[in-house]
Amino acid sequence: MTTTKAKKPKFQVVGDMFVAQSTEGEIKIRLAFKTKLLRAIRDSGDEIDQVFALLDGIGDKKTQAQLDELDIFDTTEIVREYFEAFTERQNARLGEASSSPAS
């Protein structure tokens, strides 16, 4: 009897991390960070620039190096999926706040 290793999803959220499977290995980008970092990156209209500014802000050189080695279309897909996950997480937390009982 042989067992096969389960294939990881291409994109998933695990705790506060967005995780992408790529040709450069597993790429992890934090979904939780300080508000001042969001303020610093919000003015850039380009999502790829925003992700690199985010990685600079959290000091994640490993992820920057991984993304640098990817094809631009793969990087663009990861960035798009990251911001979709971020938006979903943000909306879920806003929904929790609005459904909280009034004090």
Secondary structure, DSSP 8 states (H G I E B T S, - for coil): ---------SEEEETTEEEEEETTEEEEEES---HHHHHHHTT---HHHHHHHHHHHHT-HHHHHHHHTS-HHHHHHHHHHHHHHHHHHHHHHHHHHHTS---
